[in-house]
Every structure is written in structure tokens, then in C-alpha cells.
Amino acid sequence: MKYFVATILTRGKRVEEALYAKDKMDANKKIKLKHSGIIIKVIESEEPLDLQFKRFKQNFLKNIKRSKIKPDALISAVRQLAVMSNAGISIHDSIKEIAISSEDETLKYIFNKVADDINSGHSLSTSMEHFRYEFGNLTIAMVQLGEKTGKLDEALYSLATMLEDIRSNFIKFKKAMAYPRNVMIAMAIAFVILITYVVPEFKAIFDELKTELPLPTQILLTLEYLFNNYGHYVIIILVTLYIVFQYFLNNSQQFRYGWHEVLLKTYLIKNIIKFSTLSRFTLVFSELLHAGIPIAEALDTSINMIDNLPLKAKLKSVRITVEKGGSLNQGLKETKLFENMIIQMLSAGEDSGTLDSMINKVAEYYKMRFDAIIDGLAEAIEPIMLIIIASMVTLLALGIFLPMWDLGNAVQGG
């Protein structure tokens, strides 16, 4: 992108505005879309050093950390967009107004870009597609539903409700994790202090023994040596690994697929991901069918909403089955994600012509399962927390006291 400076005559005043564009023609086009005044000239210019540095920093950080729109800001924006759309205000004007009033910088930037794309003749869903990561797959899917059915305001109201449910579950998740997280942080701090300041005091005593130390003591002394001599290097390595991990997670499809597979095999997390995904998938699918969208097309939109790549790949096979003339319940059965009870319900729905309402019941069932997991999260994580705490305490106790016992036995024997 090149840097241009445009001189515009607007309301009897000459104003200059800087912008980035592919070429002079593109720059003229962007200025015409943004201003109603007379364009006097548009010239390519040297980009100021401060802007060069700012753009370099943004491009570099963009590949490392991509930020989604804050949930509360997105819910508020969707609600406003639904109300304004229902009132007959154009999508372009609605989005511009929301961008002006929003305090979320990410949302403000993205909505301004979306408004510009809409002004260029693109649909709302196509304009939002460029920001799929920031909006999330669910938002894109529900906007597509609204455009296909011609009831964008209803789709946006439904989307806001779904986002509020997701937000509510996330808050419950954070509350459930607060106690175990705080306990583990406190234990970790205590462990580091003991390793850094207490263990060195015993080290001199252990050195005087000049005997082979038990394994727990050797582990403690090794940790003490690493913390006191290479602690800052360990922190740098951990931060670097985190940055590299985030980079590959955001930019490598293969790496992200592998990471998602790991999550689906992790205790407790696998059920949270599975039931939240199936709940949203079936809910959006039922909404699409209820609106009269063909099954294959409804599957496409619903599957595109899914974040977890392995689950997405499994559900894509359902569309292939349906395209080949197979039944929906057979396709879903082959994924091995749904219980027999669910398959029988869907089979009955297909036979009776009430598939959309049956899938809606399935969505309610999976939402209930997901809510139950979130509500019981604190109890489910307690055994893991107790094992970790017990391991740390045992290591410290055995590491320090075993050599002392050996020393006491040696004195008594002497």
C-alpha cells in the first residue's frame, strides 16, 4: 500500500487528508466514497517516519496477537444494529453510527472498514468475512442467515441472545475457575520462594554429608540451581515459546488443527468444547431449516460457524452424505459425535416432517449438557488440584527431611 495526500474543497475550506491506497486511482476512489466535496489533487507522498514505525509495529503484532472484539462491545453493537435495522435505517448508516459511538477501538476500526465495503457495493456478510477471526464464526453465520431469509433484524436479535448466553457461560466458567486458580497461584509462589530461599540453606548441610542424596532431594537441588542461576533465561524462553505458539496458532492451519486435536483429548476441556460446539451447530442449523433454507446449504452455513477444526472436518462429511442422497441422521451417525438417542430423534423428525423443531430440541439438550458441565466445573477440577498440591508438598517434605533422617540414623548408629 502506498501513502497519498489528498487536497479536498469541502464547505468552502481546503482540507488535506492522508490515506493508504494501491495506486492513485484507488486513492481517488476512496476519497470520493468518504467525502462529498471537490477533490483538487491527490499526490503520492513520503510516509512520515512516525507513521512508518506505527504501521510496522501494527503489522508485526498482527501476526502474533490478533484481538477479537470485546464480547460486551460486540453484544451491544449487534443489539443496536438489530434495533436500527428493524427501524428501517440503512445498514451502512447504522454501522457508521455504531462505530462513532463505540468506545472499543477494535470494533470502531472494523465497523468503519465494513461500512466502507458496504458503500462499495458489498453485502454485510461479505464485508464482515474479512474480519472472521475478530467477529467469530457464529456472528458471520447468523448474518448470512438474516440475508438469506430477508429478516436480518430477527437474525441479529437471535445472535445477540446467543452471544449473551456464551458470555454468561464464560463468566460462570471464570467464577468456577477462580478458587482453584488462586490456590494454584499461591502454591506456585510459595514453592518458588521455598526453592529460592529455603532450599539453599539446607544445601550447605547436604554438602557436608558427602553421601548420595535421595531422588527428591536431587530434584529440589536441581530446581534451586536452575531458579537461582538461569531464572531470567527460563522466563525469556517461556515468553518466546508463548509468542511462537501464538504466531503458529494464528497463521498455520496444520498447527491449529493439531492443537485442536490435543484439546479434544484433554480431560474436561474436551467435553466443554464438544457440547458447546454441538449446541451452537444444532441451534443455527434448526434456525436455517425453520427459515426454509435447503439442508445442504444450511449445513454449509452451520459448519462454517464451528471453531474447532477436527469437529468441523467430521461434520463436513455429513454434507457429503446428504449430497449423495443419504439421510441426515445417517450422516450424523457416521461422525460418531451424537448419541443413539439423538439419531433416533432426528430420524423421527425426518420421517414426520418436523426436522427443524426436532433439531431445536436437540440444541436445547446439548445446551443443558454444556450448562451442567460449567456448573460442575469447580468440583470436577478439585481432584486435579489436590493431586498437584499433594505432589508439591510431598516433594518438598521428602526432599528436605529424607537426608535429615539419614543424618540422624547415622549419628545414632555412630
C-alpha positions in Angstrom: 0.0 0.0 0.0 1.3 3.5 -0.9 0.9 6.7 1.0 -1.2 9.6 -0.6 -2.2 13.1 0.5 -5.5 14.4 -1.0 -6.5 18.0 -1.1 -10.3 18.5 -0.9 -12.5 21.5 -1.1 -15.4 21.0 1.3 -17.8 23.6 2.7 -15.6 26.4 1.3 -12.5 25.1 3.0 -9.4 23.4 1.7 -8.5 20.4 3.8 -5.8 17.7 3.4 -6.3 14.1 4.3 -3.7 11.3 4.3 -4.6 7.7 3.2 -3.2 4.4 2.0 -4.1 3.0 -1.4 -2.8 0.6 -4.1 -2.4 3.4 -6.6 -3.7 6.9 -7.5 -6.9 5.6 -9.0 -7.7 3.6 -5.8 -6.9 6.7 -3.7 -9.3 8.9 -5.8 -12.0 6.2 -5.4 -11.5 6.0 -1.6 -11.7 9.8 -1.2 -14.9 10.0 -3.3 -16.5 7.4 -1.1 -15.5 9.2 2.1 -16.1 12.9 1.1 -18.7 14.7 -0.9 -16.5 17.7 -1.6 -14.4 18.6 -4.7 -11.1 16.7 -5.0 -8.5 19.3 -6.0 -5.5 16.9 -6.2 -4.2 13.6 -5.0 -0.5 13.1 -4.8 1.8 10.2 -3.7 3.9 11.4 -0.8 6.7 10.2 1.5 5.2 8.5 4.5 6.2 10.2 7.8 8.7 8.2 10.0 6.3 8.0 12.9 3.6 6.5 10.7 6.1 4.1 9.2 7.1 2.9 12.6 3.4 2.7 13.7 2.5 0.6 10.6 5.5 -1.7 11.1 4.6 -2.3 14.7 0.9 -3.0 13.8 1.8 -5.4 11.0 4.3 -7.2 13.2 2.0 -7.6 16.2 -0.9 -8.5 13.9 0.8 -11.8 13.2 1.5 -12.5 16.8 -1.6 -11.4 18.6 -4.9 -10.8 16.9 -7.6 -9.4 19.2 -11.2 -10.2 18.9 -13.8 -7.6 19.6 -14.7 -7.4 23.4 -17.8 -9.6 24.0 -19.8 -6.8 25.7 -19.0 -4.4 22.9 -20.0 -6.9 20.2 -23.3 -7.8 22.0 -24.1 -4.1 22.4 -23.3 -3.4 18.7 -25.4 -6.4 17.5 -28.3 -5.2 19.6 -28.0 -1.7 18.3 -27.7 -3.0 14.7 -30.9 -5.1 15.1 -32.9 -2.2 16.5 -31.7 0.2 13.8 -32.3 -2.4 11.1 -35.8 -3.0 12.4 -36.5 0.7 12.3 -35.7 0.9 8.6 -32.3 2.6 8.9 -29.8 1.5 6.2 -27.1 -1.0 7.2 -24.3 1.4 6.1 -25.7 4.3 8.3 -26.3 2.0 11.2 -22.8 0.6 11.2 -21.3 4.1 10.8 -23.3 5.4 13.8 -22.3 2.4 16.0 -18.6 2.9 15.0 -18.8 6.6 16.1 -20.5 5.9 19.4 -18.4 2.8 20.3 -15.5 3.0 22.8 -13.9 -0.3 21.7 -11.1 0.7 19.3 -11.1 -2.7 17.6 -14.8 -2.5 16.9 -14.6 1.1 15.8 -11.8 0.3 13.3 -13.6 -2.8 11.9 -17.0 -1.3 11.6 -15.6 1.7 9.7 -13.9 -0.8 7.3 -17.2 -2.8 7.0 -19.1 0.5 6.3 -16.7 1.4 3.5 -17.0 -2.1 1.9 -20.8 -1.8 2.1 -20.6 1.6 0.4 -18.6 0.0 -2.4 -21.5 -2.4 -3.1 -20.6 -5.4 -0.9 -23.2 -7.2 1.3 -22.9 -7.1 5.1 -21.8 -10.7 5.4 -19.2 -10.4 2.6 -17.8 -7.2 4.3 -17.6 -9.0 7.7 -15.9 -12.0 6.1 -12.6 -10.1 6.1 -12.8 -10.0 9.9 -14.0 -13.5 10.6 -11.4 -14.0 13.4 -12.5 -10.8 15.1 -16.2 -11.3 14.8 -16.2 -15.1 15.3 -17.8 -17.7 13.1 -21.2 -17.6 14.8 -21.7 -13.9 14.0 -20.9 -14.4 10.3 -23.2 -17.4 10.2 -26.2 -15.6 11.7 -25.7 -12.5 9.4 -25.7 -14.9 6.4 -28.9 -16.4 7.8 -30.5 -12.9 8.0 -29.5 -12.0 4.5 -30.8 -15.3 3.0 -34.2 -15.1 4.7 -34.6 -11.3 4.3 -35.1 -11.0 8.1 -31.8 -9.5 9.2 -33.2 -7.8 12.3 -34.6 -11.1 13.6 -31.3 -12.9 12.9 -29.4 -10.2 14.8 -31.8 -10.4 17.8 -31.2 -14.1 17.9 -27.4 -13.6 17.5 -27.4 -11.1 20.4 -29.2 -13.7 22.6 -26.7 -16.4 21.7 -23.7 -14.1 22.4 -25.2 -13.2 25.7 -25.6 -17.0 26.6 -22.0 -17.5 25.6 -20.9 -14.6 27.6 -22.9 -15.8 30.6 -21.3 -19.3 30.4 -17.8 -17.7 30.1 -18.5 -15.7 33.3 -19.7 -18.8 35.1 -16.5 -20.6 33.8 -14.3 -17.8 35.2 -16.1 -17.9 38.6 -15.8 -21.7 38.8 -12.1 -21.4 38.0 -11.3 -18.5 40.3 -10.8 -20.6 43.5 -8.6 -23.3 42.1 -6.7 -20.8 40.1 -6.0 -18.6 43.1 -5.0 -21.7 45.2 -2.6 -22.9 42.5 -1.0 -19.4 42.1 -0.5 -19.2 45.8 1.1 -22.6 45.9 3.3 -21.8 43.0 4.6 -18.6 44.6 5.2 -20.5 47.9 7.0 -23.2 46.0 9.3 -20.7 44.2 10.1 -18.9 47.5 11.0 -22.2 49.2 13.1 -23.3 46.3 14.9 -19.9 46.0 15.4 -19.0 49.7 14.9 -22.1 51.9 16.5 -24.9 50.0 19.9 -23.1 49.7 20.1 -23.0 53.5 19.8 -26.8 53.6 22.2 -27.2 50.6 25.3 -26.5 52.8 24.2 -29.2 55.3 23.6 -31.7 52.5 27.1 -30.9 51.0 28.6 -31.8 54.4 27.0 -35.3 54.3 29.1 -36.3 51.3 26.7 -39.2 50.6 24.4 -40.0 47.8 21.3 -37.9 48.2 17.8 -39.4 47.6 16.0 -38.6 44.4 13.5 -36.0 45.8 16.5 -34.0 47.2 18.3 -34.2 43.9 15.2 -32.8 42.1 14.9 -29.9 44.6 18.6 -29.0 44.4 18.4 -29.1 40.6 15.4 -26.8 40.6 17.1 -24.5 43.1 20.2 -24.3 40.8 18.1 -23.5 37.7 16.0 -20.9 39.5 18.9 -19.0 41.0 21.3 -19.2 38.1 19.1 -19.3 35.0 15.7 -18.0 36.2 15.7 -15.0 33.9 16.6 -17.2 30.9 13.8 -19.6 31.8 11.3 -16.6 31.8 12.6 -15.4 28.4 12.3 -18.9 26.9 8.8 -19.3 28.2 7.7 -15.9 26.8 9.4 -16.6 23.5 7.7 -20.0 23.3 4.3 -18.4 24.0 4.8 -15.8 21.2 5.9 -18.5 18.8 2.9 -20.6 19.8 0.5 -17.8 19.2 2.1 -17.0 15.8 1.7 -20.5 14.5 -1.8 -20.8 16.0 -2.9 -17.7 14.1 -1.0 -18.4 10.9 -0.7 -22.2 10.4 -3.9 -24.2 9.6 -2.0 -27.5 10.2 -0.6 -26.4 13.6 -4.1 -25.1 14.7 -5.7 -28.4 13.6 -3.1 -30.4 15.7 -3.7 -28.1 18.8 -7.5 -28.5 18.5 -7.0 -32.3 18.4 -5.0 -32.1 21.6 -7.7 -30.1 23.3 -10.3 -32.7 22.2 -8.3 -35.4 24.1 -7.8 -33.3 27.3 -9.7 -34.1 30.4 -12.7 -31.9 31.0 -11.8 -29.5 28.2 -12.9 -32.0 25.5 -16.5 -32.1 26.9 -16.7 -28.3 27.2 -15.6 -27.9 23.5 -17.7 -30.8 22.2 -21.0 -29.8 23.9 -20.7 -26.1 23.3 -19.9 -26.7 19.6 -22.8 -29.2 19.1 -25.2 -26.9 20.9 -24.4 -23.9 18.6 -24.3 -26.1 15.5 -27.7 -27.6 16.1 -29.2 -24.2 17.1 -28.1 -22.4 14.0 -29.0 -25.4 11.8 -32.5 -25.5 13.2 -32.9 -21.7 12.6 -31.8 -22.1 9.0 -34.2 -25.1 8.3 -37.0 -23.2 10.0 -36.4 -20.3 7.6 -36.7 -22.7 4.6 -33.1 -23.0 3.7 -32.2 -26.3 1.9 -30.5 -28.9 4.1 -27.2 -28.9 2.2 -26.9 -25.1 2.3 -28.0 -25.0 5.9 -25.3 -27.5 6.8 -22.7 -25.4 5.0 -23.5 -22.2 6.9 -23.8 -24.1 10.3 -20.5 -25.9 9.7 -18.6 -22.7 8.8 -19.6 -21.4 12.2 -17.6 -24.1 14.0 -14.2 -23.0 15.5 -12.8 -26.5 16.3 -11.2 -27.8 13.1 -11.4 -31.6 13.8 -15.1 -31.3 14.7 -15.6 -29.1 11.6 -14.0 -31.8 9.4 -16.2 -34.5 10.9 -19.4 -32.5 10.3 -18.4 -31.7 6.8 -18.8 -35.4 6.0 -22.5 -35.0 6.8 -22.9 -32.7 3.9 -21.2 -35.1 1.5 -23.6 -37.9 2.7 -26.7 -35.7 2.2 -25.4 -34.7 -1.3 -25.1 -38.3 -2.2 -28.7 -38.9 -1.3 -28.2 -40.3 2.2 -30.3 -39.2 5.1 -29.3 -36.6 7.6 -29.5 -38.9 10.6 -27.2 -41.4 8.8 -24.6 -38.7 8.1 -24.7 -37.5 11.7 -24.4 -41.1 12.9 -21.2 -41.7 10.9 -19.5 -38.8 12.7 -19.8 -40.7 16.0 -20.4 -37.3 17.7 -24.1 -37.9 18.5 -25.7 -40.4 20.9 -28.1 -43.0 19.6 -31.0 -41.2 21.3 -30.3 -38.1 19.2 -30.0 -40.1 16.0 -33.4 -41.7 16.7 -35.0 -38.3 17.4 -33.7 -36.9 14.1 -34.8 -39.9 12.2 -38.3 -39.5 13.6 -38.1 -35.8 12.7 -37.2 -36.6 9.1 -40.0 -39.1 8.8 -42.6 -36.8 10.3 -41.5 -33.6 8.5 -40.7 -31.8 11.8 -36.9 -31.9 11.4 -36.4 -28.2 12.3 -38.3 -28.5 15.6 -36.6 -31.8 16.5 -33.2 -30.3 15.9 -34.2 -27.4 18.1 -34.9 -29.8 20.9 -31.5 -31.4 20.3 -29.9 -28.0 20.6 -31.7 -27.5 23.9 -30.4 -30.9 25.1 -26.8 -30.1 24.3 -27.1 -26.6 25.9 -28.4 -28.4 29.0 -25.4 -30.7 29.0 -23.0 -27.9 28.4 -24.5 -25.8 31.3 -24.3 -28.8 33.6 -20.5 -29.2 32.8 -19.9 -25.5 33.5 -21.9 -25.6 36.8 -20.0 -28.7 38.0 -16.6 -27.4 36.8 -15.2 -26.5 40.3 -16.0 -30.0 41.7 -14.5 -31.7 38.6 -11.2 -29.8 38.8 -10.7 -30.3 42.6 -9.2 -33.8 42.2 -6.5 -32.4 39.8 -5.8 -29.5 42.1 -5.4 -31.8 45.1 -3.0 -34.1 43.2 -0.8 -31.2 42.2 -0.7 -29.7 45.7 -0.1 -33.1 47.3 2.8 -33.7 44.8 4.4 -30.3 45.5 4.1 -30.8 49.3 5.4 -34.4 49.1 8.4 -33.4 47.0 9.4 -30.6 49.4 8.9 -32.7 52.5 10.8 -35.8 51.3 13.5 -33.6 49.6 14.3 -31.8 52.8 13.6 -34.4 55.5 14.9 -37.7 54.0 18.6 -36.6 54.2 18.0 -35.3 57.7 16.6 -38.6 58.8 19.6 -40.4 57.2 21.9 -38.0 59.1 20.0 -38.7 62.4 20.3 -42.5 61.8 24.0 -42.1 61.1 24.5 -40.2 64.4 22.6 -42.8 66.4 24.5 -45.6 64.7 27.8 -43.9 65.5 
